Amino acid sequence: MRIAAGLIFAGAVSLWATGAAWSQTPAPKPAAAPQAAPAPAPTPAPAVAKAPCANPDALGIARTVEIDTTGGPGFGFEHFKQLDFLRDKEVVLTFDDGPWPINTPSVLKTLADECTTGIFFSIGKHATYYPEILKQVLAAGHTIGSHTWSHATLTNKKLSEDQRKEEIEKGFSAVKWALGGVSPAPFFRFPALQHPPEMVTYLGSRNIAMFSCDLDSFDFKARNPQQVIDVTMKKLDKLGKGIILMHDFHKHTAEALPALLRKLKAGGYKVVAMRAKAPIQTLPQYDEEILKDAKLPTVSDRPVSSVVQTISE
């Protein structure tokens, strides 16, 4: 799915506060205005009880880190150089473009067999196609972020700034809808890893962390599962650690993952889980757009007796 991305400047985001001017003469105190009801807090992902690992040789999870996304920090040395938090031989497994039938469930099974975890950057449209699969990702305890609404390349000059923002915001709202109202992590990955500076700034203002990668498996170019393994391990052994970019959308990735995780284990690599300190606060206008989308499936809330009636036996 991902095309090769050029190195695009992603400047750090700074938030500046403006000072308020005060009059020397006290103004009459105005009547108190009615206060608007505060926006409801986002529903965080439910805590998942960690089941005992049945595989004594499992890759497992070495440690879990919590990310404060204030200001929109960037991760992945391909574009962001400041936050070098991984220790030697540590990796973060990330998967783009899901959820997708067969492939995503296969990836989930492999991760469960190895008692390990990843970050899933879902495409909003795919989330609305297969919400039950995305709910499986959540139920398994993995971190879920967003990868835009439609995988549009946000450096496309034909897109207005509002359209770029819509791709970002509608993607998060779609993932939230697919998860039954549970807000995902404020974790975002740009399609093709192409980071328009103005959208980097925007994500910073929304307190959304941005993810590039340290190494790309190039699984979308692979002709077979072995090629996914070989490319990934060659790059990883050179770097010694890193955020690995893969796609749960691709068949070869799902097929390669069992052997790849065994190689990670044999090579002394350890998986780090990344969790957000707080879920994203989606914007109501985009939540409403998702609800109004006629293409989304609907589920009736009517009782069985009002839907199904026996007319003969």
Order of alpha helices (4+ residues) and beta strands (2+ residues): beta-beta-beta-alpha-beta-alpha-alpha-beta-alpha-beta-alpha-beta-beta-alpha-beta-alpha-beta-alpha-alpha
